[in-house]
Every structure is written in structure tokens, then in C-alpha cells.
Amino acid sequence: MLSGAGFPRNGRWRRGSADLPLGGTDHAEIPTPESATFHAMAFRFSYPRGLKSSLVRFHWTTLLMLALGIWAVPRLLPHVGALVNVTARDRSTPVYTVRTLADSSITSQSLRGRVVLVNVWATWCLPCRAEMPLLEATWNRHKAAGLVLLGASVDTGDPQTVRDFITERGISYPIAIVGSDVIRALGGVVGYPTSVLIGRDGRVRHRVMGPIGPLSLEPAIRRALAE
């Protein structure tokens, strides 16, 4: 039997520190269904043991998964688009001029009619470092078919640091240190690494971010080279 203020215990009502028999004459403290005390007691709720902490964990887990989804979906969709041949929404025609570390000039106009993969990266970017062997493999696999791979470094320090970096890692595709003007021409970059695939017509086909770019872009590169 429930006990506490206003609840019967052993056939008696508690009133303060005194017990009143159910048949007593003083019914002032006995809660009725119409009384505020009755409703407060009726709607008082306590979680079963362990349920409250489980609900809190579920709440924070749900928020974490939602935040992760909001962060990941915009980054993953372009990779899916590259796999299934859904081109980028921004089909702009970048216009740029860069000078590589080998002191050769490359312009967007000179690359017209070629399939170009521009990879925006930095020496301090760990995902960029992880991606480089994949880019090197992509370059070696498709350069004979006409693929141009350009590494666009956004490093702002001594260019020799970038030279030493690519030499240590055996990178053979052209590398250029670029400024904000080239980044704007490519449509802007919100994270590193970012890879931009440009078709023979000079227009952007796909734009992906993250170190799996060479893998998701592989089918798109093959399609572009086959045109």
C-alpha cells in the first residue's frame, strides 16, 4: 500500500505526525479526486531505476548522430555523384595560371581539350598526406591516356619546404604553390584536400573533399577520358 502524506497506510490516513482512522470525523486532510493534492500525487512520476540515465544517453547519442550526419552528408554526396555520374551543380569554367615548382607555366587555356584533376592540398594537412599515394597511382595509371594531374599547394611558407616534402614522398605529378586567386577560380575550397575534375571542355565535372577523392573519382576520370 502506498504511504506518505495523504495516502492510506494500514487503513489510516496520515495527518502531519498523527494517524487518523479512515472512519474518523476529521476528514480535512483526506485528499479527494477534486483536490490539488490528489492531482499532484496522481501525476507525480518517477523513472524506473536506470531508465533515466538510459534516456539521457539516448538523447546525447541521437544529437551526436544528427550532428555527424549534418557534417558528413554534404561531404559524401559529391563522392556518390562521381561514382554514379551525377555532375557537380557548379559547372563553371575555371580560368587560372600557375607556375609549378619545376618552373613551368600552366594555364587553364593550355589544358583545354585535356582531362584535368586539380588537387588542392597543404603539407600540414594529414588527410592530404594520406591521399598522395592514391593520387600518384592515379597519375601513373592515366597519364598515358591524357590525364593532367596538378597538385595545388596552399602553403604560405618557404617553397623549399614543399619541394623537400614532395621529394621525400616520391611525388612525380606537377606541383604548384597557389594563391587565393586560383582557389577562387576553382570555385572556392572549404576543406582540404579538395579535388576538382575538369572535363575536356574546361568545365568542372566533379568536386570532392577528403582523402578518398582518387577512389571515388576513378570512374569519373575513366568516363571523361573516354569522351
Summary of the structure (lengths in Angstrom):
residues: 227
radius of gyration: 33.9
end to end distance: 82.9
largest distance: 106.5
contacts: 613
relative contact order: 0.14
helix: 40%
strand: 20%
